[in-house]
Amino acid sequence: METQLNAISKIVQARREKLGLTQEELAEKLGISTPTLQFIEQKRRYPSLPLLFYICAYLGLKVEIR
């Protein structure tokens, strides 16, 4: 079973790549460090809830809370 962190990581990375953004470009647009985004995409760090909402809003993703 895929963990939430795996799902978040895959979705963020796939959407970023679909939009043609590098990690550096997206991190700059979000106002976070590149290593922070890298840790999220590498499944090494959960984003905070506010950051997750911000990332999703910027990438045009919908957040569903169950």
N, CA, C, O and CB atoms as a CASP TS submission, in Angstrom:
PFRMAT TS
TARGET T0000
AUTHOR 0000-0000-0000
METHOD Language model
MODEL 1
PARENT N/A
ATOM      1  N   MET     1       0.834  -1.192   0.000  1.00  0.00           N
ATOM      2  CA  MET     1       0.000   0.000   0.000  1.00  0.00           C
ATOM      3  C   MET     1       0.879   1.256   0.000  1.00  0.00           C
ATOM      4  O   MET     1       1.841   1.364   0.760  1.00  0.00           O
ATOM      5  CB  MET     1      -0.948  -0.002   1.220  1.00  0.00           C
ATOM      6  N   GLU     2       0.528   2.174  -0.851  1.00  0.00           N
ATOM      7  CA  GLU     2       1.307   3.392  -0.974  1.00  0.00           C
ATOM      8  C   GLU     2       1.020   4.336   0.192  1.00  0.00           C
ATOM      9  O   GLU     2      -0.138   4.566   0.541  1.00  0.00           O
ATOM     10  CB  GLU     2       1.011   4.083  -2.307  1.00  0.00           C
ATOM     11  N   THR     3       2.066   4.873   0.782  1.00  0.00           N
ATOM     12  CA  THR     3       1.879   5.801   1.890  1.00  0.00           C
ATOM     13  C   THR     3       1.467   7.172   1.357  1.00  0.00           C
ATOM     14  O   THR     3       1.612   7.470   0.171  1.00  0.00           O
ATOM     15  CB  THR     3       3.168   5.911   2.733  1.00  0.00           C
ATOM     16  N   GLN     4       0.958   7.982   2.251  1.00  0.00           N
ATOM     17  CA  GLN     4       0.567   9.348   1.866  1.00  0.00           C
ATOM     18  C   GLN     4       1.765  10.132   1.343  1.00  0.00           C
ATOM     19  O   GLN     4       1.653  10.883   0.375  1.00  0.00           O
ATOM     20  CB  GLN     4      -0.063  10.089   3.064  1.00  0.00           C
ATOM     21  N   LEU     5       2.914   9.950   1.994  1.00  0.00           N
ATOM     22  CA  LEU     5       4.107  10.677   1.568  1.00  0.00           C
ATOM     23  C   LEU     5       4.511  10.265   0.158  1.00  0.00           C
ATOM     24  O   LEU     5       4.892  11.116  -0.645  1.00  0.00           O
ATOM     25  CB  LEU     5       5.264  10.433   2.546  1.00  0.00           C
ATOM     26  N   ASN     6       4.435   8.972  -0.156  1.00  0.00           N
ATOM     27  CA  ASN     6       4.755   8.522  -1.514  1.00  0.00           C
ATOM     28  C   ASN     6       3.819   9.159  -2.529  1.00  0.00           C
ATOM     29  O   ASN     6       4.256   9.612  -3.588  1.00  0.00           O
ATOM     30  CB  ASN     6       4.672   6.993  -1.610  1.00  0.00           C
ATOM     31  N   ALA     7       2.538   9.194  -2.207  1.00  0.00           N
ATOM     32  CA  ALA     7       1.545   9.767  -3.122  1.00  0.00           C
ATOM     33  C   ALA     7       1.795  11.256  -3.327  1.00  0.00           C
ATOM     34  O   ALA     7       1.789  11.742  -4.457  1.00  0.00           O
ATOM     35  CB  ALA     7       0.120   9.541  -2.587  1.00  0.00           C
ATOM     36  N   ILE     8       2.015  11.975  -2.235  1.00  0.00           N
ATOM     37  CA  ILE     8       2.277  13.416  -2.329  1.00  0.00           C
ATOM     38  C   ILE     8       3.508  13.671  -3.182  1.00  0.00           C
ATOM     39  O   ILE     8       3.494  14.530  -4.063  1.00  0.00           O
ATOM     40  CB  ILE     8       2.463  14.035  -0.927  1.00  0.00           C
ATOM     41  N   SER     9       4.565  12.928  -2.921  1.00  0.00           N
ATOM     42  CA  SER     9       5.827  13.101  -3.647  1.00  0.00           C
ATOM     43  C   SER     9       5.653  12.884  -5.142  1.00  0.00           C
ATOM     44  O   SER     9       6.108  13.691  -5.953  1.00  0.00           O
ATOM     45  CB  SER     9       6.879  12.143  -3.109  1.00  0.00           C
ATOM     46  N   LYS    10       4.996  11.798  -5.498  1.00  0.00           N
ATOM     47  CA  LYS    10       4.799  11.475  -6.912  1.00  0.00           C
ATOM     48  C   LYS    10       3.944  12.517  -7.619  1.00  0.00           C
ATOM     49  O   LYS    10       4.255  12.926  -8.737  1.00  0.00           O
ATOM     50  CB  LYS    10       4.158  10.105  -7.053  1.00  0.00           C
ATOM     51  N   ILE    11       2.875  12.942  -6.974  1.00  0.00           N
ATOM     52  CA  ILE    11       1.961  13.902  -7.592  1.00  0.00           C
ATOM     53  C   ILE    11       2.635  15.255  -7.789  1.00  0.00           C
ATOM     54  O   ILE    11       2.519  15.857  -8.856  1.00  0.00           O
ATOM     55  CB  ILE    11       0.700  14.064  -6.737  1.00  0.00           C
ATOM     56  N   VAL    12       3.337  15.734  -6.769  1.00  0.00           N
ATOM     57  CA  VAL    12       4.010  17.037  -6.869  1.00  0.00           C
ATOM     58  C   VAL    12       5.066  16.992  -7.976  1.00  0.00           C
ATOM     59  O   VAL    12       5.136  17.900  -8.804  1.00  0.00           O
ATOM     60  CB  VAL    12       4.664  17.429  -5.508  1.00  0.00           C
ATOM     61  N   GLN    13       5.873  15.956  -7.992  1.00  0.00           N
ATOM     62  CA  GLN    13       6.925  15.853  -9.003  1.00  0.00           C
ATOM     63  C   GLN    13       6.336  15.736 -10.413  1.00  0.00           C
ATOM     64  O   GLN    13       6.805  16.402 -11.336  1.00  0.00           O
ATOM     65  CB  GLN    13       7.824  14.648  -8.708  1.00  0.00           C
ATOM     66  N   ALA    14       5.321  14.901 -10.579  1.00  0.00           N
ATOM     67  CA  ALA    14       4.720  14.715 -11.903  1.00  0.00           C
ATOM     68  C   ALA    14       4.108  16.017 -12.418  1.00  0.00           C
ATOM     69  O   ALA    14       4.275  16.363 -13.587  1.00  0.00           O
ATOM     70  CB  ALA    14       3.649  13.614 -11.855  1.00  0.00           C
ATOM     71  N   ARG    15       3.407  16.732 -11.557  1.00  0.00           N
ATOM     72  CA  ARG    15       2.770  17.987 -11.977  1.00  0.00           C
ATOM     73  C   ARG    15       3.807  19.050 -12.301  1.00  0.00           C
ATOM     74  O   ARG    15       3.663  19.795 -13.271  1.00  0.00           O
ATOM     75  CB  ARG    15       1.824  18.499 -10.887  1.00  0.00           C
ATOM     76  N   ARG    16       4.862  19.117 -11.477  1.00  0.00           N
ATOM     77  CA  ARG    16       5.942  20.083 -11.726  1.00  0.00           C
ATOM     78  C   ARG    16       6.571  19.810 -13.097  1.00  0.00           C
ATOM     79  O   ARG    16       6.796  20.732 -13.881  1.00  0.00           O
ATOM     80  CB  ARG    16       7.027  20.007 -10.601  1.00  0.00           C
ATOM     81  N   GLU    17       6.848  18.544 -13.371  1.00  0.00           N
ATOM     82  CA  GLU    17       7.458  18.180 -14.650  1.00  0.00           C
ATOM     83  C   GLU    17       6.501  18.456 -15.814  1.00  0.00           C
ATOM     84  O   GLU    17       6.931  18.916 -16.872  1.00  0.00           O
ATOM     85  CB  GLU    17       7.869  16.696 -14.641  1.00  0.00           C
ATOM     86  N   LYS    18       5.217  18.181 -15.626  1.00  0.00           N
ATOM     87  CA  LYS    18       4.225  18.444 -16.674  1.00  0.00           C
ATOM     88  C   LYS    18       4.168  19.929 -17.020  1.00  0.00           C
ATOM     89  O   LYS    18       3.954  20.297 -18.175  1.00  0.00           O
ATOM     90  CB  LYS    18       2.838  17.956 -16.232  1.00  0.00           C
ATOM     91  N   LEU    19       4.362  20.776 -16.014  1.00  0.00           N
ATOM     92  CA  LEU    19       4.364  22.224 -16.227  1.00  0.00           C
ATOM     93  C   LEU    19       5.703  22.730 -16.751  1.00  0.00           C
ATOM     94  O   LEU    19       5.851  23.918 -17.038  1.00  0.00           O
ATOM     95  CB  LEU    19       4.020  22.939 -14.935  1.00  0.00           C
ATOM     96  N   GLY    20       6.681  21.830 -16.876  1.00  0.00           N
ATOM     97  CA  GLY    20       7.987  22.204 -17.410  1.00  0.00           C
ATOM     98  C   GLY    20       8.835  23.023 -16.461  1.00  0.00           C
ATOM     99  O   GLY    20       9.672  23.813 -16.895  1.00  0.00           O
ATOM    100  N   LEU    21       8.623  22.839 -15.161  1.00  0.00           N
ATOM    101  CA  LEU    21       9.383  23.586 -14.154  1.00  0.00           C
ATOM    102  C   LEU    21      10.491  22.720 -13.557  1.00  0.00           C
ATOM    103  O   LEU    21      10.308  21.523 -13.337  1.00  0.00           O
ATOM    104  CB  LEU    21       8.448  24.093 -13.039  1.00  0.00           C
ATOM    105  N   THR    22      11.630  23.336 -13.302  1.00  0.00           N
ATOM    106  CA  THR    22      12.677  22.649 -12.554  1.00  0.00           C
ATOM    107  C   THR    22      12.348  22.758 -11.061  1.00  0.00           C
ATOM    108  O   THR    22      11.487  23.543 -10.661  1.00  0.00           O
ATOM    109  CB  THR    22      14.096  23.254 -12.871  1.00  0.00           C
ATOM    110  N   GLN    23      13.033  21.974 -10.257  1.00  0.00           N
ATOM    111  CA  GLN    23      12.846  22.079  -8.815  1.00  0.00           C
ATOM    112  C   GLN    23      13.214  23.482  -8.341  1.00  0.00           C
ATOM    113  O   GLN    23      12.539  24.057  -7.487  1.00  0.00           O
ATOM    114  CB  GLN    23      13.690  21.019  -8.076  1.00  0.00           C
ATOM    115  N   GLU    24      14.276  24.015  -8.897  1.00  0.00           N
ATOM    116  CA  GLU    24      14.726  25.347  -8.501  1.00  0.00           C
ATOM    117  C   GLU    24      13.676  26.407  -8.834  1.00  0.00           C
ATOM    118  O   GLU    24      13.404  27.293  -8.025  1.00  0.00           O
ATOM    119  CB  GLU    24      16.051  25.685  -9.188  1.00  0.00           C
ATOM    120  N   GLU    25      13.090  26.313 -10.028  1.00  0.00           N
ATOM    121  CA  GLU    25      12.084  27.289 -10.436  1.00  0.00           C
ATOM    122  C   GLU    25      10.841  27.220  -9.555  1.00  0.00           C
ATOM    123  O   GLU    25      10.325  28.249  -9.119  1.00  0.00           O
ATOM    124  CB  GLU    25      11.701  27.068 -11.892  1.00  0.00           C
ATOM    125  N   LEU    26      10.362  26.005  -9.296  1.00  0.00           N
ATOM    126  CA  LEU    26       9.170  25.869  -8.466  1.00  0.00           C
ATOM    127  C   LEU    26       9.438  26.329  -7.039  1.00  0.00           C
ATOM    128  O   LEU    26       8.616  27.027  -6.445  1.00  0.00           O
ATOM    129  CB  LEU    26       8.683  24.423  -8.467  1.00  0.00           C
ATOM    130  N   ALA    27      10.572  25.945  -6.495  1.00  0.00           N
ATOM    131  CA  ALA    27      10.909  26.364  -5.133  1.00  0.00           C
ATOM    132  C   ALA    27      10.942  27.881  -5.028  1.00  0.00           C
ATOM    133  O   ALA    27      10.436  28.454  -4.063  1.00  0.00           O
ATOM    134  CB  ALA    27      12.262  25.776  -4.707  1.00  0.00           C
ATOM    135  N   GLU    28      11.537  28.527  -6.020  1.00  0.00           N
ATOM    136  CA  GLU    28      11.609  29.994  -6.006  1.00  0.00           C
ATOM    137  C   GLU    28      10.206  30.603  -6.067  1.00  0.00           C
ATOM    138  O   GLU    28       9.906  31.551  -5.341  1.00  0.00           O
ATOM    139  CB  GLU    28      12.466  30.507  -7.189  1.00  0.00           C
ATOM    140  N   LYS    29       9.355  30.062  -6.929  1.00  0.00           N
ATOM    141  CA  LYS    29       7.992  30.592  -7.063  1.00  0.00           C
ATOM    142  C   LYS    29       7.179  30.387  -5.778  1.00  0.00           C
ATOM    143  O   LYS    29       6.299  31.188  -5.464  1.00  0.00           O
ATOM    144  CB  LYS    29       7.275  29.921  -8.248  1.00  0.00           C
ATOM    145  N   LEU    30       7.477  29.310  -5.038  1.00  0.00           N
ATOM    146  CA  LEU    30       6.766  29.017  -3.791  1.00  0.00           C
ATOM    147  C   LEU    30       7.372  29.734  -2.589  1.00  0.00           C
ATOM    148  O   LEU    30       6.759  29.801  -1.523  1.00  0.00           O
ATOM    149  CB  LEU    30       6.760  27.525  -3.540  1.00  0.00           C
ATOM    150  N   GLY    31       8.583  30.271  -2.767  1.00  0.00           N
ATOM    151  CA  GLY    31       9.251  30.946  -1.663  1.00  0.00           C
ATOM    152  C   GLY    31       9.847  29.990  -0.655  1.00  0.00           C
ATOM    153  O   GLY    31       9.962  30.308   0.528  1.00  0.00           O
ATOM    154  N   ILE    32      10.230  28.803  -1.134  1.00  0.00           N
ATOM    155  CA  ILE    32      10.876  27.815  -0.261  1.00  0.00           C
ATOM    156  C   ILE    32      12.234  27.472  -0.839  1.00  0.00           C
ATOM    157  O   ILE    32      12.530  27.812  -1.984  1.00  0.00           O
ATOM    158  CB  ILE    32      10.002  26.531  -0.106  1.00  0.00           C
ATOM    159  N   SER    33      13.054  26.806  -0.059  1.00  0.00           N
ATOM    160  CA  SER    33      14.372  26.432  -0.556  1.00  0.00           C
ATOM    161  C   SER    33      14.263  25.226  -1.487  1.00  0.00           C
ATOM    162  O   SER    33      13.348  24.412  -1.369  1.00  0.00           O
ATOM    163  CB  SER    33      15.327  26.126   0.615  1.00  0.00           C
ATOM    164  N   THR    34      15.208  25.131  -2.404  1.00  0.00           N
ATOM    165  CA  THR    34      15.245  23.978  -3.304  1.00  0.00           C
ATOM    166  C   THR    34      15.386  22.679  -2.515  1.00  0.00           C
ATOM    167  O   THR    34      14.698  21.710  -2.837  1.00  0.00           O
ATOM    168  CB  THR    34      16.401  24.116  -4.309  1.00  0.00           C
ATOM    169  N   PRO    35      16.260  22.611  -1.480  1.00  0.00           N
ATOM    170  CA  PRO    35      16.345  21.374  -0.715  1.00  0.00           C
ATOM    171  C   PRO    35      15.016  20.959  -0.070  1.00  0.00           C
ATOM    172  O   PRO    35      14.731  19.766   0.038  1.00  0.00           O
ATOM    173  CB  PRO    35      17.391  21.521   0.350  1.00  0.00           C
ATOM    174  N   THR    36      14.204  21.926   0.357  1.00  0.00           N
ATOM    175  CA  THR    36      12.901  21.581   0.933  1.00  0.00           C
ATOM    176  C   THR    36      12.039  20.873  -0.103  1.00  0.00           C
ATOM    177  O   THR    36      11.431  19.845   0.196  1.00  0.00           O
ATOM    178  CB  THR    36      12.181  22.845   1.457  1.00  0.00           C
ATOM    179  N   LEU    37      11.981  21.409  -1.308  1.00  0.00           N
ATOM    180  CA  LEU    37      11.205  20.772  -2.373  1.00  0.00           C
ATOM    181  C   LEU    37      11.803  19.416  -2.731  1.00  0.00           C
ATOM    182  O   LEU    37      11.067  18.456  -2.961  1.00  0.00           O
ATOM    183  CB  LEU    37      11.150  21.676  -3.619  1.00  0.00           C
ATOM    184  N   GLN    38      13.118  19.331  -2.780  1.00  0.00           N
ATOM    185  CA  GLN    38      13.771  18.056  -3.081  1.00  0.00           C
ATOM    186  C   GLN    38      13.414  17.007  -2.029  1.00  0.00           C
ATOM    187  O   GLN    38      13.129  15.862  -2.376  1.00  0.00           O
ATOM    188  CB  GLN    38      15.299  18.236  -3.157  1.00  0.00           C
ATOM    189  N   PHE    39      13.427  17.378  -0.762  1.00  0.00           N
ATOM    190  CA  PHE    39      13.088  16.429   0.303  1.00  0.00           C
ATOM    191  C   PHE    39      11.649  15.943   0.168  1.00  0.00           C
ATOM    192  O   PHE    39      11.363  14.773   0.420  1.00  0.00           O
ATOM    193  CB  PHE    39      13.297  17.073   1.681  1.00  0.00           C
ATOM    194  N   ILE    40      10.741  16.837  -0.230  1.00  0.00           N
ATOM    195  CA  ILE    40       9.343  16.445  -0.425  1.00  0.00           C
ATOM    196  C   ILE    40       9.247  15.458  -1.586  1.00  0.00           C
ATOM    197  O   ILE    40       8.589  14.423  -1.471  1.00  0.00           O
ATOM    198  CB  ILE    40       8.447  17.690  -0.689  1.00  0.00           C
ATOM    199  N   GLU    41       9.898  15.775  -2.697  1.00  0.00           N
ATOM    200  CA  GLU    41       9.833  14.902  -3.871  1.00  0.00           C
ATOM    201  C   GLU    41      10.573  13.578  -3.661  1.00  0.00           C
ATOM    202  O   GLU    41      10.230  12.574  -4.285  1.00  0.00           O
ATOM    203  CB  GLU    41      10.409  15.621  -5.080  1.00  0.00           C
ATOM    204  N   GLN    42      11.563  13.567  -2.806  1.00  0.00           N
ATOM    205  CA  GLN    42      12.341  12.346  -2.536  1.00  0.00           C
ATOM    206  C   GLN    42      11.761  11.529  -1.384  1.00  0.00           C
ATOM    207  O   GLN    42      12.382  10.573  -0.919  1.00  0.00           O
ATOM    208  CB  GLN    42      13.788  12.707  -2.223  1.00  0.00           C
ATOM    209  N   LYS    43      10.579  11.907  -0.931  1.00  0.00           N
ATOM    210  CA  LYS    43       9.880  11.194   0.145  1.00  0.00           C
ATOM    211  C   LYS    43      10.664  11.216   1.461  1.00  0.00           C
ATOM    212  O   LYS    43      10.614  10.266   2.243  1.00  0.00           O
ATOM    213  CB  LYS    43       9.621   9.751  -0.272  1.00  0.00           C
ATOM    214  N   ARG    44      11.381  12.310   1.690  1.00  0.00           N
ATOM    215  CA  ARG    44      12.167  12.431   2.915  1.00  0.00           C
ATOM    216  C   ARG    44      11.548  13.407   3.909  1.00  0.00           C
ATOM    217  O   ARG    44      12.004  13.518   5.047  1.00  0.00           O
ATOM    218  CB  ARG    44      13.573  12.869   2.584  1.00  0.00           C
ATOM    219  N   ARG    45      10.496  14.122   3.466  1.00  0.00           N
ATOM    220  CA  ARG    45       9.896  15.128   4.342  1.00  0.00           C
ATOM    221  C   ARG    45       8.451  15.384   3.924  1.00  0.00           C
ATOM    222  O   ARG    45       8.153  15.581   2.747  1.00  0.00           O
ATOM    223  CB  ARG    45      10.711  16.444   4.308  1.00  0.00           C
ATOM    224  N   TYR    46       7.564  15.376   4.916  1.00  0.00           N
ATOM    225  CA  TYR    46       6.186  15.801   4.678  1.00  0.00           C
ATOM    226  C   TYR    46       6.160  17.317   4.636  1.00  0.00           C
ATOM    227  O   TYR    46       6.808  17.961   5.460  1.00  0.00           O
ATOM    228  CB  TYR    46       5.216  15.251   5.776  1.00  0.00           C
ATOM    229  N   PRO    47       5.428  17.904   3.699  1.00  0.00           N
ATOM    230  CA  PRO    47       5.258  19.358   3.764  1.00  0.00           C
ATOM    231  C   PRO    47       4.278  19.685   4.885  1.00  0.00           C
ATOM    232  O   PRO    47       3.399  18.883   5.200  1.00  0.00           O
ATOM    233  CB  PRO    47       4.754  19.934   2.396  1.00  0.00           C
ATOM    234  N   SER    48       4.427  20.848   5.479  1.00  0.00           N
ATOM    235  CA  SER    48       3.428  21.282   6.457  1.00  0.00           C
ATOM    236  C   SER    48       2.094  21.415   5.724  1.00  0.00           C
ATOM    237  O   SER    48       2.065  21.533   4.499  1.00  0.00           O
ATOM    238  CB  SER    48       3.844  22.644   7.151  1.00  0.00           C
ATOM    239  N   LEU    49       1.007  21.398   6.462  1.00  0.00           N
ATOM    240  CA  LEU    49      -0.305  21.502   5.834  1.00  0.00           C
ATOM    241  C   LEU    49      -0.464  22.819   5.061  1.00  0.00           C
ATOM    242  O   LEU    49      -0.951  22.800   3.931  1.00  0.00           O
ATOM    243  CB  LEU    49      -1.399  21.381   6.893  1.00  0.00           C
ATOM    244  N   PRO    50      -0.066  23.965   5.642  1.00  0.00           N
ATOM    245  CA  PRO    50      -0.163  25.203   4.850  1.00  0.00           C
ATOM    246  C   PRO    50       0.684  25.149   3.579  1.00  0.00           C
ATOM    247  O   PRO    50       0.254  25.622   2.527  1.00  0.00           O
ATOM    248  CB  PRO    50       0.266  26.398   5.695  1.00  0.00           C
ATOM    249  N   LEU    51       1.880  24.576   3.672  1.00  0.00           N
ATOM    250  CA  LEU    51       2.736  24.473   2.489  1.00  0.00           C
ATOM    251  C   LEU    51       2.118  23.530   1.461  1.00  0.00           C
ATOM    252  O   LEU    51       2.165  23.809   0.263  1.00  0.00           O
ATOM    253  CB  LEU    51       4.146  23.986   2.881  1.00  0.00           C
ATOM    254  N   LEU    52       1.544  22.429   1.909  1.00  0.00           N
ATOM    255  CA  LEU    52       0.891  21.493   0.995  1.00  0.00           C
ATOM    256  C   LEU    52      -0.237  22.186   0.240  1.00  0.00           C
ATOM    257  O   LEU    52      -0.357  22.028  -0.975  1.00  0.00           O
ATOM    258  CB  LEU    52       0.349  20.273   1.764  1.00  0.00           C
ATOM    259  N   PHE    53      -1.067  22.954   0.952  1.00  0.00           N
ATOM    260  CA  PHE    53      -2.146  23.688   0.295  1.00  0.00           C
ATOM    261  C   PHE    53      -1.593  24.699  -0.710  1.00  0.00           C
ATOM    262  O   PHE    53      -2.140  24.860  -1.802  1.00  0.00           O
ATOM    263  CB  PHE    53      -3.015  24.402   1.338  1.00  0.00           C
ATOM    264  N   TYR    54      -0.520  25.370  -0.341  1.00  0.00           N
ATOM    265  CA  TYR    54       0.092  26.368  -1.228  1.00  0.00           C
ATOM    266  C   TYR    54       0.660  25.711  -2.480  1.00  0.00           C
ATOM    267  O   TYR    54       0.456  26.205  -3.589  1.00  0.00           O
ATOM    268  CB  TYR    54       1.199  27.139  -0.490  1.00  0.00           C
ATOM    269  N   ILE    55       1.376  24.594  -2.306  1.00  0.00           N
ATOM    270  CA  ILE    55       1.932  23.861  -3.447  1.00  0.00           C
ATOM    271  C   ILE    55       0.802  23.428  -4.382  1.00  0.00           C
ATOM    272  O   ILE    55       0.874  23.626  -5.595  1.00  0.00           O
ATOM    273  CB  ILE    55       2.747  22.625  -2.967  1.00  0.00           C
ATOM    274  N   CYS    56      -0.228  22.843  -3.807  1.00  0.00           N
ATOM    275  CA  CYS    56      -1.352  22.358  -4.615  1.00  0.00           C
ATOM    276  C   CYS    56      -2.057  23.494  -5.347  1.00  0.00           C
ATOM    277  O   CYS    56      -2.423  23.350  -6.514  1.00  0.00           O
ATOM    278  CB  CYS    56      -2.351  21.617  -3.734  1.00  0.00           C
ATOM    279  N   ALA    57      -2.244  24.605  -4.676  1.00  0.00           N
ATOM    280  CA  ALA    57      -2.889  25.754  -5.317  1.00  0.00           C
ATOM    281  C   ALA    57      -2.045  26.244  -6.487  1.00  0.00           C
ATOM    282  O   ALA    57      -2.571  26.527  -7.563  1.00  0.00           O
ATOM    283  CB  ALA    57      -3.112  26.897  -4.299  1.00  0.00           C
ATOM    284  N   TYR    58      -0.748  26.342  -6.277  1.00  0.00           N
ATOM    285  CA  TYR    58       0.129  26.828  -7.343  1.00  0.00           C
ATOM    286  C   TYR    58       0.146  25.859  -8.529  1.00  0.00           C
ATOM    287  O   TYR    58       0.162  26.287  -9.683  1.00  0.00           O
ATOM    288  CB  TYR    58       1.556  27.033  -6.806  1.00  0.00           C
ATOM    289  N   LEU    59       0.143  24.556  -8.244  1.00  0.00           N
ATOM    290  CA  LEU    59       0.214  23.555  -9.303  1.00  0.00           C
ATOM    291  C   LEU    59      -1.156  23.225  -9.901  1.00  0.00           C
ATOM    292  O   LEU    59      -1.257  22.425 -10.831  1.00  0.00           O
ATOM    293  CB  LEU    59       0.851  22.294  -8.769  1.00  0.00           C
ATOM    294  N   GLY    60      -2.207  23.843  -9.362  1.00  0.00           N
ATOM    295  CA  GLY    60      -3.555  23.589  -9.878  1.00  0.00           C
ATOM    296  C   GLY    60      -4.100  22.228  -9.485  1.00  0.00           C
ATOM    297  O   GLY    60      -4.854  21.613 -10.238  1.00  0.00           O
ATOM    298  N   LEU    61      -3.719  21.761  -8.306  1.00  0.00           N
ATOM    299  CA  LEU    61      -4.174  20.474  -7.807  1.00  0.00           C
ATOM    300  C   LEU    61      -5.247  20.670  -6.748  1.00  0.00           C
ATOM    301  O   LEU    61      -5.263  21.683  -6.049  1.00  0.00           O
ATOM    302  CB  LEU    61      -3.000  19.669  -7.239  1.00  0.00           C
ATOM    303  N   LYS    62      -6.133  19.709  -6.635  1.00  0.00           N
ATOM    304  CA  LYS    62      -7.192  19.768  -5.631  1.00  0.00           C
ATOM    305  C   LYS    62      -6.767  18.953  -4.416  1.00  0.00           C
ATOM    306  O   LYS    62      -6.225  17.857  -4.557  1.00  0.00           O
ATOM    307  CB  LYS    62      -8.542  19.243  -6.207  1.00  0.00           C
ATOM    308  N   VAL    63      -7.009  19.481  -3.242  1.00  0.00           N
ATOM    309  CA  VAL    63      -6.700  18.781  -1.992  1.00  0.00           C
ATOM    310  C   VAL    63      -7.983  18.204  -1.426  1.00  0.00           C
ATOM    311  O   VAL    63      -8.984  18.903  -1.266  1.00  0.00           O
ATOM    312  CB  VAL    63      -6.021  19.732  -0.961  1.00  0.00           C
ATOM    313  N   GLU    64      -7.933  16.934  -1.130  1.00  0.00           N
ATOM    314  CA  GLU    64      -9.100  16.263  -0.534  1.00  0.00           C
ATOM    315  C   GLU    64      -8.705  15.735   0.839  1.00  0.00           C
ATOM    316  O   GLU    64      -7.764  14.951   0.966  1.00  0.00           O
ATOM    317  CB  GLU    64      -9.624  15.095  -1.452  1.00  0.00           C
ATOM    318  N   ILE    65      -9.423  16.166   1.851  1.00  0.00           N
ATOM    319  CA  ILE    65      -9.141  15.723   3.208  1.00  0.00           C
ATOM    320  C   ILE    65     -10.240  14.748   3.621  1.00  0.00           C
ATOM    321  O   ILE    65     -11.432  15.042   3.525  1.00  0.00           O
ATOM    322  CB  ILE    65      -9.050  16.934   4.199  1.00  0.00           C
ATOM    323  N   ARG    66      -9.802  13.593   4.078  1.00  0.00           N
ATOM    324  CA  ARG    66     -10.770  12.564   4.504  1.00  0.00           C
ATOM    325  C   ARG    66     -10.727  12.377   5.981  1.00  0.00           C
ATOM    326  O   ARG    66     -11.468  11.556   6.521  1.00  0.00           O
ATOM    327  CB  ARG    66     -10.504  11.237   3.815  1.00  0.00           C
TER
END
